[in-house]
Amino acid sequence: MPPYKHAFYDYCMNNQDEADKEREFSKLVPESGFTYFQMALPFLDKQKGAYIDFEKVSEPVLVITGSEDKNGTSKYSKKQQQKYKKIQR
């Protein structure tokens, strides 16, 4: 089942217009909700589906956040950026 509509609207597309929210929500498939859960709440994911072994990352990584992002805040993105910087070759 995709994520709940209100959660998707409030956290993933909180600053988009209603038509865009509807269009994107309609594209979600049953696995989308579980995948979102794994990425958004990794500490609750016993299967470690979204786990990243930073030592194995060898390609450039783009970390993006929006100024009004409620899911991937700029503080979180900066923290992720620091993890990748530590392993740059």
N, C-alpha and C positions, 0 to 999 in steps of 0.2 A: 504494500500500500504506500502511495506517496505520502510525504509529510502532510500533517494537517494543514488545511488551506490557510487558516489564520496565522499559524506559525510561519509558514512560507512567506505570506504577505508581510508580516510584522518584522521578521528577522532577515529574510533573504532579499526581499525587494521592497523594503520599507520606504524608499524614496522614489518609487516608480509610479506611473499612473495606472489606473485600474485596468485599462485595456492591455497594457504590457504584462501586468501581473496575471491576468486571465490567460493570455496567450502562452506564457511560459509555464504556468501551472498545468495547463492542458497537455504539455509535452512530457510530463513526468510519468515514469513507469513504476511498477511495484517495488523494484529494488532501490528507487531513488530515496525513499524514506529511510531505509536501513543504512544506505551509504552516507546519507546526510548525518544520521545518528553517529556513525563511526567517526566522521570527521569533526563534528561539532562537540561531541562528548567522548573523546578518546579514552579518558580515565574510566569510563563505564563499559568500554568495549573489551570483553574478555578474550575475544578472538584476535585482537590487535590488527583488525583489517585495514586501518589507516596508519599503522606504524611505519615510521621512516627510519631507516638505518642511515644516519647522516654520513657515516664513514664510507658508504657505498655510492653516494651521490657524486658523480664526476662531471656532470653537465651544468651549465648555468641555470639558475633558478630565479624566476620572476615572482616576487611576493608583492601582492597588490591589496590595498584596502581603500575603502571610500571614506570620505570625511564624515559621513553619517552612517557608516556601516555598523550594524548591531551584532553581527555574528563574528566577523574577523576584524576586530578593532585595531586601530593603528598600534596600540601598545603590544598586542599579540603579534602583529606582523613584524614589528621591530625585534621582538624576542626570537621569532623564527629566523629572521635575517641574521641575527648574531650566531645562531647555531650553524648556519651554512657558511658564514665567514670563517669560523674556526677551522673548517676543513678545506678551505681553498688551497689549491696546490700551486 
